[in-house]
């Protein structure tokens, strides 16, 4: 039996990040984090690859490492979002 498999999901993944807008105050301990949601960043044609698949005794549990691969769908990114954006800390 193979220990890896690949599945085309035909999914779109919408990914959001949170930027901390006041990092200096957070580090100084004077303010709690102020967060700004950024996104979505969109991935299309997503493929799910599962590796290191193992079954427990009596096949009651299965474990694996799952990795999603896809193409950046920049046409569906949020306004002013780019592939080169950095998430601020």
Chimera marker file (.cmm) of the C-alpha trace (Angstrom):
<marker_set name="trace">
<marker id="1" x="0.000" y="0.000" z="0.000" r="1" g="1" b="0" radius="0.5"/>
<marker id="2" x="1.322" y="3.481" z="-0.885" r="1" g="1" b="0" radius="0.5"/>
<marker id="3" x="2.189" y="5.888" z="1.903" r="1" g="1" b="0" radius="0.5"/>
<marker id="4" x="1.155" y="8.956" z="-0.108" r="1" g="1" b="0" radius="0.5"/>
<marker id="5" x="-1.776" y="10.085" z="-2.226" r="1" g="1" b="0" radius="0.5"/>
<marker id="6" x="-2.745" y="13.186" z="-4.214" r="1" g="1" b="0" radius="0.5"/>
<marker id="7" x="-6.295" y="14.452" z="-4.625" r="1" g="1" b="0" radius="0.5"/>
<marker id="8" x="-7.497" y="17.286" z="-6.857" r="1" g="1" b="0" radius="0.5"/>
<marker id="9" x="-10.110" y="19.120" z="-4.810" r="1" g="1" b="0" radius="0.5"/>
<marker id="10" x="-11.211" y="21.878" z="-7.199" r="1" g="1" b="0" radius="0.5"/>
<marker id="11" x="-11.301" y="24.204" z="-4.220" r="1" g="1" b="0" radius="0.5"/>
<marker id="12" x="-10.638" y="27.878" z="-3.787" r="1" g="1" b="0" radius="0.5"/>
<marker id="13" x="-8.894" y="28.776" z="-0.554" r="1" g="1" b="0" radius="0.5"/>
<marker id="14" x="-9.586" y="32.236" z="0.896" r="1" g="1" b="0" radius="0.5"/>
<marker id="15" x="-6.763" y="33.148" z="3.277" r="1" g="1" b="0" radius="0.5"/>
<marker id="16" x="-6.887" y="35.998" z="5.794" r="1" g="1" b="0" radius="0.5"/>
<marker id="17" x="-4.137" y="37.319" z="8.056" r="1" g="1" b="0" radius="0.5"/>
<marker id="18" x="-4.130" y="39.575" z="11.088" r="1" g="1" b="0" radius="0.5"/>
<marker id="19" x="-1.615" y="42.418" z="11.286" r="1" g="1" b="0" radius="0.5"/>
<marker id="20" x="-0.701" y="43.928" z="14.636" r="1" g="1" b="0" radius="0.5"/>
<marker id="21" x="-0.939" y="47.675" z="14.080" r="1" g="1" b="0" radius="0.5"/>
<marker id="22" x="0.730" y="48.696" z="17.361" r="1" g="1" b="0" radius="0.5"/>
<marker id="23" x="3.706" y="46.326" z="17.747" r="1" g="1" b="0" radius="0.5"/>
<marker id="24" x="5.923" y="48.757" z="19.687" r="1" g="1" b="0" radius="0.5"/>
<marker id="25" x="3.255" y="49.333" z="22.370" r="1" g="1" b="0" radius="0.5"/>
<marker id="26" x="2.585" y="45.594" z="22.620" r="1" g="1" b="0" radius="0.5"/>
<marker id="27" x="6.285" y="44.833" z="23.069" r="1" g="1" b="0" radius="0.5"/>
<marker id="28" x="6.551" y="47.622" z="25.662" r="1" g="1" b="0" radius="0.5"/>
<marker id="29" x="3.593" y="46.094" z="27.500" r="1" g="1" b="0" radius="0.5"/>
<marker id="30" x="1.582" y="49.322" z="27.443" r="1" g="1" b="0" radius="0.5"/>
<marker id="31" x="-1.244" y="48.180" z="25.125" r="1" g="1" b="0" radius="0.5"/>
<marker id="32" x="-2.923" y="44.978" z="24.062" r="1" g="1" b="0" radius="0.5"/>
<marker id="33" x="-2.561" y="44.064" z="20.371" r="1" g="1" b="0" radius="0.5"/>
<marker id="34" x="-4.673" y="46.092" z="17.948" r="1" g="1" b="0" radius="0.5"/>
<marker id="35" x="-5.441" y="43.833" z="15.007" r="1" g="1" b="0" radius="0.5"/>
<marker id="36" x="-6.274" y="44.565" z="11.382" r="1" g="1" b="0" radius="0.5"/>
<marker id="37" x="-7.671" y="41.819" z="9.155" r="1" g="1" b="0" radius="0.5"/>
<marker id="38" x="-5.974" y="41.596" z="5.754" r="1" g="1" b="0" radius="0.5"/>
<marker id="39" x="-7.248" y="39.603" z="2.810" r="1" g="1" b="0" radius="0.5"/>
<marker id="40" x="-8.511" y="37.565" z="1.272" r="1" g="1" b="0" radius="0.5"/>
<marker id="41" x="-5.597" y="36.120" z="-0.600" r="1" g="1" b="0" radius="0.5"/>
<marker id="42" x="-7.046" y="33.439" z="-2.866" r="1" g="1" b="0" radius="0.5"/>
<marker id="43" x="-5.614" y="30.157" z="-4.128" r="1" g="1" b="0" radius="0.5"/>
<marker id="44" x="-7.326" y="28.170" z="-6.909" r="1" g="1" b="0" radius="0.5"/>
<marker id="45" x="-6.837" y="24.697" z="-8.382" r="1" g="1" b="0" radius="0.5"/>
<marker id="46" x="-5.951" y="23.383" z="-4.944" r="1" g="1" b="0" radius="0.5"/>
<marker id="47" x="-4.436" y="19.908" z="-4.718" r="1" g="1" b="0" radius="0.5"/>
<marker id="48" x="-4.206" y="18.048" z="-1.410" r="1" g="1" b="0" radius="0.5"/>
<marker id="49" x="-1.196" y="15.765" z="-1.005" r="1" g="1" b="0" radius="0.5"/>
<marker id="50" x="-1.208" y="13.352" z="1.937" r="1" g="1" b="0" radius="0.5"/>
<marker id="51" x="2.048" y="11.694" z="2.961" r="1" g="1" b="0" radius="0.5"/>
<marker id="52" x="3.297" y="9.344" z="5.661" r="1" g="1" b="0" radius="0.5"/>
<marker id="53" x="-0.089" y="7.642" z="5.867" r="1" g="1" b="0" radius="0.5"/>
<marker id="54" x="-0.231" y="5.091" z="8.659" r="1" g="1" b="0" radius="0.5"/>
<marker id="55" x="-3.081" y="3.019" z="10.056" r="1" g="1" b="0" radius="0.5"/>
<marker id="56" x="-3.349" y="1.967" z="13.672" r="1" g="1" b="0" radius="0.5"/>
<marker id="57" x="-4.054" y="-1.559" z="14.817" r="1" g="1" b="0" radius="0.5"/>
<marker id="58" x="-7.420" y="-2.761" z="13.503" r="1" g="1" b="0" radius="0.5"/>
<marker id="59" x="-7.603" y="0.297" z="11.153" r="1" g="1" b="0" radius="0.5"/>
<marker id="60" x="-9.479" y="2.388" z="13.739" r="1" g="1" b="0" radius="0.5"/>
<marker id="61" x="-7.241" y="5.427" z="13.317" r="1" g="1" b="0" radius="0.5"/>
<marker id="62" x="-5.292" y="6.889" z="10.452" r="1" g="1" b="0" radius="0.5"/>
<marker id="63" x="-2.621" y="9.579" z="10.596" r="1" g="1" b="0" radius="0.5"/>
<marker id="64" x="-0.980" y="11.548" z="7.803" r="1" g="1" b="0" radius="0.5"/>
<marker id="65" x="0.740" y="14.805" z="6.873" r="1" g="1" b="0" radius="0.5"/>
<marker id="66" x="-1.509" y="16.902" z="4.641" r="1" g="1" b="0" radius="0.5"/>
<marker id="67" x="-0.164" y="19.659" z="2.371" r="1" g="1" b="0" radius="0.5"/>
<marker id="68" x="-2.261" y="21.896" z="0.126" r="1" g="1" b="0" radius="0.5"/>
<marker id="69" x="-0.820" y="23.189" z="-3.147" r="1" g="1" b="0" radius="0.5"/>
<marker id="70" x="-2.508" y="25.696" z="-5.420" r="1" g="1" b="0" radius="0.5"/>
<marker id="71" x="-2.076" y="28.593" z="-7.813" r="1" g="1" b="0" radius="0.5"/>
<marker id="72" x="-2.239" y="32.146" z="-6.522" r="1" g="1" b="0" radius="0.5"/>
<marker id="73" x="-5.479" y="33.602" z="-7.898" r="1" g="1" b="0" radius="0.5"/>
<marker id="74" x="-4.460" y="37.265" z="-7.872" r="1" g="1" b="0" radius="0.5"/>
<marker id="75" x="-7.590" y="38.332" z="-9.783" r="1" g="1" b="0" radius="0.5"/>
<marker id="76" x="-9.594" y="37.476" z="-6.659" r="1" g="1" b="0" radius="0.5"/>
<marker id="77" x="-7.240" y="39.022" z="-4.080" r="1" g="1" b="0" radius="0.5"/>
<marker id="78" x="-8.578" y="41.904" z="-2.017" r="1" g="1" b="0" radius="0.5"/>
<marker id="79" x="-8.111" y="45.382" z="-3.399" r="1" g="1" b="0" radius="0.5"/>
<marker id="80" x="-4.468" y="46.490" z="-2.980" r="1" g="1" b="0" radius="0.5"/>
<marker id="81" x="-3.383" y="42.954" z="-1.943" r="1" g="1" b="0" radius="0.5"/>
<marker id="82" x="-0.387" y="41.508" z="-3.789" r="1" g="1" b="0" radius="0.5"/>
<marker id="83" x="1.680" y="38.333" z="-3.722" r="1" g="1" b="0" radius="0.5"/>
<marker id="84" x="4.585" y="40.346" z="-2.267" r="1" g="1" b="0" radius="0.5"/>
<marker id="85" x="2.679" y="41.612" z="0.803" r="1" g="1" b="0" radius="0.5"/>
<marker id="86" x="4.266" y="41.019" z="4.187" r="1" g="1" b="0" radius="0.5"/>
<marker id="87" x="2.335" y="40.313" z="7.345" r="1" g="1" b="0" radius="0.5"/>
<marker id="88" x="3.452" y="42.823" z="9.974" r="1" g="1" b="0" radius="0.5"/>
<marker id="89" x="4.182" y="41.777" z="13.485" r="1" g="1" b="0" radius="0.5"/>
<link id1="1" id2="2" r="1" g="1" b="0" radius="0.2"/>
<link id1="2" id2="3" r="1" g="1" b="0" radius="0.2"/>
<link id1="3" id2="4" r="1" g="1" b="0" radius="0.2"/>
<link id1="4" id2="5" r="1" g="1" b="0" radius="0.2"/>
<link id1="5" id2="6" r="1" g="1" b="0" radius="0.2"/>
<link id1="6" id2="7" r="1" g="1" b="0" radius="0.2"/>
<link id1="7" id2="8" r="1" g="1" b="0" radius="0.2"/>
<link id1="8" id2="9" r="1" g="1" b="0" radius="0.2"/>
<link id1="9" id2="10" r="1" g="1" b="0" radius="0.2"/>
<link id1="10" id2="11" r="1" g="1" b="0" radius="0.2"/>
<link id1="11" id2="12" r="1" g="1" b="0" radius="0.2"/>
<link id1="12" id2="13" r="1" g="1" b="0" radius="0.2"/>
<link id1="13" id2="14" r="1" g="1" b="0" radius="0.2"/>
<link id1="14" id2="15" r="1" g="1" b="0" radius="0.2"/>
<link id1="15" id2="16" r="1" g="1" b="0" radius="0.2"/>
<link id1="16" id2="17" r="1" g="1" b="0" radius="0.2"/>
<link id1="17" id2="18" r="1" g="1" b="0" radius="0.2"/>
<link id1="18" id2="19" r="1" g="1" b="0" radius="0.2"/>
<link id1="19" id2="20" r="1" g="1" b="0" radius="0.2"/>
<link id1="20" id2="21" r="1" g="1" b="0" radius="0.2"/>
<link id1="21" id2="22" r="1" g="1" b="0" radius="0.2"/>
<link id1="22" id2="23" r="1" g="1" b="0" radius="0.2"/>
<link id1="23" id2="24" r="1" g="1" b="0" radius="0.2"/>
<link id1="24" id2="25" r="1" g="1" b="0" radius="0.2"/>
<link id1="25" id2="26" r="1" g="1" b="0" radius="0.2"/>
<link id1="26" id2="27" r="1" g="1" b="0" radius="0.2"/>
<link id1="27" id2="28" r="1" g="1" b="0" radius="0.2"/>
<link id1="28" id2="29" r="1" g="1" b="0" radius="0.2"/>
<link id1="29" id2="30" r="1" g="1" b="0" radius="0.2"/>
<link id1="30" id2="31" r="1" g="1" b="0" radius="0.2"/>
<link id1="31" id2="32" r="1" g="1" b="0" radius="0.2"/>
<link id1="32" id2="33" r="1" g="1" b="0" radius="0.2"/>
<link id1="33" id2="34" r="1" g="1" b="0" radius="0.2"/>
<link id1="34" id2="35" r="1" g="1" b="0" radius="0.2"/>
<link id1="35" id2="36" r="1" g="1" b="0" radius="0.2"/>
<link id1="36" id2="37" r="1" g="1" b="0" radius="0.2"/>
<link id1="37" id2="38" r="1" g="1" b="0" radius="0.2"/>
<link id1="38" id2="39" r="1" g="1" b="0" radius="0.2"/>
<link id1="39" id2="40" r="1" g="1" b="0" radius="0.2"/>
<link id1="40" id2="41" r="1" g="1" b="0" radius="0.2"/>
<link id1="41" id2="42" r="1" g="1" b="0" radius="0.2"/>
<link id1="42" id2="43" r="1" g="1" b="0" radius="0.2"/>
<link id1="43" id2="44" r="1" g="1" b="0" radius="0.2"/>
<link id1="44" id2="45" r="1" g="1" b="0" radius="0.2"/>
<link id1="45" id2="46" r="1" g="1" b="0" radius="0.2"/>
<link id1="46" id2="47" r="1" g="1" b="0" radius="0.2"/>
<link id1="47" id2="48" r="1" g="1" b="0" radius="0.2"/>
<link id1="48" id2="49" r="1" g="1" b="0" radius="0.2"/>
<link id1="49" id2="50" r="1" g="1" b="0" radius="0.2"/>
<link id1="50" id2="51" r="1" g="1" b="0" radius="0.2"/>
<link id1="51" id2="52" r="1" g="1" b="0" radius="0.2"/>
<link id1="52" id2="53" r="1" g="1" b="0" radius="0.2"/>
<link id1="53" id2="54" r="1" g="1" b="0" radius="0.2"/>
<link id1="54" id2="55" r="1" g="1" b="0" radius="0.2"/>
<link id1="55" id2="56" r="1" g="1" b="0" radius="0.2"/>
<link id1="56" id2="57" r="1" g="1" b="0" radius="0.2"/>
<link id1="57" id2="58" r="1" g="1" b="0" radius="0.2"/>
<link id1="58" id2="59" r="1" g="1" b="0" radius="0.2"/>
<link id1="59" id2="60" r="1" g="1" b="0" radius="0.2"/>
<link id1="60" id2="61" r="1" g="1" b="0" radius="0.2"/>
<link id1="61" id2="62" r="1" g="1" b="0" radius="0.2"/>
<link id1="62" id2="63" r="1" g="1" b="0" radius="0.2"/>
<link id1="63" id2="64" r="1" g="1" b="0" radius="0.2"/>
<link id1="64" id2="65" r="1" g="1" b="0" radius="0.2"/>
<link id1="65" id2="66" r="1" g="1" b="0" radius="0.2"/>
<link id1="66" id2="67" r="1" g="1" b="0" radius="0.2"/>
<link id1="67" id2="68" r="1" g="1" b="0" radius="0.2"/>
<link id1="68" id2="69" r="1" g="1" b="0" radius="0.2"/>
<link id1="69" id2="70" r="1" g="1" b="0" radius="0.2"/>
<link id1="70" id2="71" r="1" g="1" b="0" radius="0.2"/>
<link id1="71" id2="72" r="1" g="1" b="0" radius="0.2"/>
<link id1="72" id2="73" r="1" g="1" b="0" radius="0.2"/>
<link id1="73" id2="74" r="1" g="1" b="0" radius="0.2"/>
<link id1="74" id2="75" r="1" g="1" b="0" radius="0.2"/>
<link id1="75" id2="76" r="1" g="1" b="0" radius="0.2"/>
<link id1="76" id2="77" r="1" g="1" b="0" radius="0.2"/>
<link id1="77" id2="78" r="1" g="1" b="0" radius="0.2"/>
<link id1="78" id2="79" r="1" g="1" b="0" radius="0.2"/>
<link id1="79" id2="80" r="1" g="1" b="0" radius="0.2"/>
<link id1="80" id2="81" r="1" g="1" b="0" radius="0.2"/>
<link id1="81" id2="82" r="1" g="1" b="0" radius="0.2"/>
<link id1="82" id2="83" r="1" g="1" b="0" radius="0.2"/>
<link id1="83" id2="84" r="1" g="1" b="0" radius="0.2"/>
<link id1="84" id2="85" r="1" g="1" b="0" radius="0.2"/>
<link id1="85" id2="86" r="1" g="1" b="0" radius="0.2"/>
<link id1="86" id2="87" r="1" g="1" b="0" radius="0.2"/>
<link id1="87" id2="88" r="1" g="1" b="0" radius="0.2"/>
<link id1="88" id2="89" r="1" g="1" b="0" radius="0.2"/>
</marker_set>
